């Protein structure tokens, strides 16, 4: 991989071991890294400018990473943010995404996955209104306007269909665990919620996958679902 030519990655994590491991790994990858342990120092680092991406813990000794993210977004700062959360802390994951985080990673995590998610965020670059538009072949979904088009014709989507599709879109091409989808959108990983998810996925595929060459949503067997990178691949 090629690290960014300018800017730096800001790591805001209060656990010393996690902070050190992440900082060392990213520096080995060629990134310039600034590491902070508190919300206050992380905010000062952000204010200096030149940040290419942020790895931000939810729980900090002097504040909330979610509140920091929300405050940055309210001031128009569109740097990509990867939120670190407890694996079982569904509420924090949902709140982080709603506050403007681009992705989240549950603890404990594999360094390889953190590196891959960071690369994906940096490829996307700073957020803009266009970052909430999904384009795959002749399929276009504008999440801000809650509109979808296929082959130039508008396709009506329900609120739940939009929510599922946007969550997969936020995954940046990475697979989203089935239970995470259920927890975040339905609030529970029950059999009823799972059945509803299957129905919604089937409807999305029927509405937006215009032929077998235009796969939009792929199933990752035994794990969950992801958006196809280029419309290719198998749906099941």
N, C-alpha and C positions, 0 to 999 in steps of 0.2 A: 504494500500500500504506500501511497505518497501522502505524507502529512501536509497540512495546510502551510502555504508559504508565509502567511502572516497570521498574527493573532495567537491565541493560546487557549488551552482547555482549563477551565476553572473547576476544581473539585472542592465541594463543600461537604465535609463528612467529619463528624465528631469522634468516631471510633478510630484511635490511632493506628491500629493494625490495618484496618480496611483502607484508611487514607494512604498509608505508606505503600501497601501492595498495589493499589490502583495507580498512584502517582509513579511508582517505579515502572510498572508495566507500560504506561502510556509514554513515559520518557524513552523507554527502550524502543517503542514504535516510532520515535522521532518527533513526538509532540513537545511543544513547550507547555509545561504544566505549572499552574499556581494552585497550591493546596491550602485550604482554610478549614478551621475546626468549628467556627461559630457563624451564626447568621450575620452578625454585625460586621465581621471581617470579610465575609463573603460579599456582602452588599458593597463595602468599600472597594473591593477588587473589581466588582462589576462596574462601578462608577468610573473607574479609571479608563474603561473602554478597551478595545482590542481583543475582546473575548470571542472566540469562534464557537464554543460550545460549553455547556455547563453540565456537570454531573452533581446532582443535588440531593442530599439526604432529606427525608421528610422530617425526622425528629432531630432537632439541634438543641443544645443546652440553653440558648437564649432566644429561641424563636422557632417558627415553623417554616420548613421548606416550602410548603404549600402557600403560606402567606407571602413569602419572598417571591415565588413565581407569579402569584397574582399581582403583586405590586409592580414587578418588572413589566409585565404585560400591559398593565394600566398606563405605564409611562411610555409605551410604544417600543420597548426593547424586544426584538424578535429573534434573539439568539436561540438556537436549538437547545432544549433542556431535557436531559434524561434524569428522571426521578428514581431514587433508590428507596424502596419500601420493604417492610416486613412481608414475607411471602403470603402470610394469611391476612394481612391488613387490607381487606378489600376496600373499605371505606376510604382509606388514604389514597389508594390507587385511583379510585374514581374521582375523588376531590382534586388530586393532582392534575389529572387530565382536564377536568373542568376549569381549573385555574390557569391552564395554558401550557402544561407540560406536553412535550411532543411524544414521549415514550416513557415507560417505566420498566424497572428491573427489580425482581424480588430478591431479597436476601435469604439465605446465602446464594451467591451467583458464581458462575464460571467466568473467569477472566476472558475467555475466548468469546463468550456471548456479549460481554460488555464492550469488548473491542469491536465486534461486528455491528452492534447497535450504534456505537459512536460513529463508525465509518458511514453507516447509512444516513445518520442525521447530518453529518458534514457534507455528504454528497447532495443532500436536499438543500443545504444552505439556510440562510435566514428565512423565517416564516414570513409569508405575505398572504394577501387575500387569495392568491392563486394556489397556495399550499393546501387549501381546502377544496380543491377541484381534482377529482379522479378522472384520468383519461386512459382508456385502454381500447385501442382500435377505434371503432365508431361509437364506443360507449363513453359518455361524459356525465359525471355526477358532481353537481355543485352543492356541497354540504351546507354552505352558508345560506343559500337560497332554498335548499331542500328540494332541488329539482334534478331529474335524471333524463337523459336522452340516449337513444340507441338508433343508429342509422338516420340521425337528423330528426326523429320523431320523439316527442316527449313521452316518457314512461312514468305513469303514476306509481309512487312508492309510499307505503305506509310509514308512520313514525318509527315503528319497530324495525322495519326493513332498513330505513336510513341509519338507525342507531347501530345495527349489526354491521352494515357495510362501512360506516365511518370508523368503527372500532378496528376492523380489519385494515382499513386504510392507515390508521394511526400506527399500526404495527410496522410500517415501512418495509413491507415485503417479508417480514419474519412471521412465522406461524404464531397464532394466538391460541392459547390453551382453551379447550372447550369449556372447562369449568370456570375459567376467568371470564369468558363471554357470558356465561350464565350468571355468575356472581355480580358482574358489573352492570348488566342490562336488566336482568330479572330480579337480582337481589338474593338469589338462591340457586343452588345446583340440584334442584328437585327433578323428579321424573317428568312432571308436568312442564317445567321450564325447558327441559331437554327436548321434549316432544315439540314444543312451540318453536324452538330454535331450528329443528330439522325442517319444519314446515316453512319457516321464513327463508332458510337457505334454498330450499327447493323453489320457492316463488322467485327469489332473486335470480337464480340460475335460469328459470324459465323466461323471466322478463328481460334479462340483460345479456344472456349468452345466446347470440342469434344463430349459432351453428356449432357443431362439435369442434371446429377449429378456433372458436372464440371463447375459450374457457376463461372465466373471470375469477371464480373462487375455486381453489383447490383444497381437497381434504388431505391433511397430514395424518395418516393412519395411526391410531392409538394415541393421538395428541390433540389435534384441533384443526384449525383452518387458517388459510392465508390467501391473500390476493396473488394471482399469478403475475409474475413479473412482466410478461409481455403478451398475456392472453393465451399462452400455450399451456401444454401439460394436460393432465387428466383430472377431471373433477372429482372422481371417486377413487 
